[in-house]
Amino acid sequence: MNACADVLALCAQHNETDPDRLIVRLCRELLDQCPTSAGPTPLKILGSLRGVRRYYSRPIHPATGCSGLLVPYDGGYEITVHGGEPAERQNFSIAHEVVHTYFREACPDCPASPEQERLCDVGAAELTMPSTRFAATISKLGLTLASIDHVAAEFGVSFEAAARRAVILTEDPACMLAATISTGAAESPTPAELRIAKSWHSPAWRRERVDYRGLAIDPDSVIAQAFRHQDERQARADIGIVACPGVHKVQARGYAYPLPGNPAHRQVVAIVSSITTASRHGRQELRPRLGCHRQAG
């Protein structure tokens, strides 16, 4: 754990040494106060239990670098989320700000550290996509683009957030990659400039390298084609990054959505799974044809 005053204060308040475990526990306890068996989490009700008095959806200046704000109001708080973002992203931002209330309670004068922001994302994922119900749905439907569309609609979150959650919770070896044109190449976007901006993996995804951020994607790959044409593509193929060669099941979708300061943002999200055989409970992973190795740079 990073020695951040805000995180240390929260852990001390609850006599817990693991901040990730603590945040998930606090969020599950909050969910238990208003349980749901279907549909999105009633975030505003949960927020009211944490002292949130008002909610606003309106423009937030890009210079702030955030999609949501939590400010004191009437002995509690008010939350503002960026009205220019899709509703499902606003939902996640509300949940993120609700989690901030735990840190404000533990250390009112502490500025929010990067570690606190990361933990608020962990908590927001649990609030918007409760792990037990979400994992059961993905286990039943399988890890596919269609199943991710289903849970995104069911839980009221973005496709990217649902894909990330599905990969983290699945028992299968899988990873999720989100790629876009690198900032420096924005004026002349070509497939060769497509790079991985974010990556997550399941506990069963065992490779020498599991963090693929910053790596370039082969312009002839399925992922690059989905980005270039802004459509959906699936194949058993090479991922398109040197760090992990071999044939995998690749499902990719290119799409656009607005971001603060970048209303024409485009990206591609890919779900990469190991090619497996046998049943879910008795399957064995087929190793890639070549061993994974580290990519320089």
Secondary structure, 3 states (H helix, E strand, C coil): CCCCHHHHHHHHHCCCCCHHHHHHHHHHHHHHCCCCCCCCCCHHHHHHHCCEEEEEEECCCHHHCCCEEEEEECCEEEEEEECCCCHHHHHHHHHHHHHHHHHHHHCCCCCCCHHHHHHHHHHHHHHHCCHHHHHHHHHHHCCCHHHHHHHHHHHCCCHHHHHHHHHHHCCCCEEEEEEEECHHHCCCCCHHHEEEEEEEECCCCCCCCCCCCCCECCCCCHHHHHHHHCCEEEEEEECCCCCCCCEEEEEEEEEECCECCECCCEEEEEEEECCEECCCCCCEECCCCCCCCCCCC
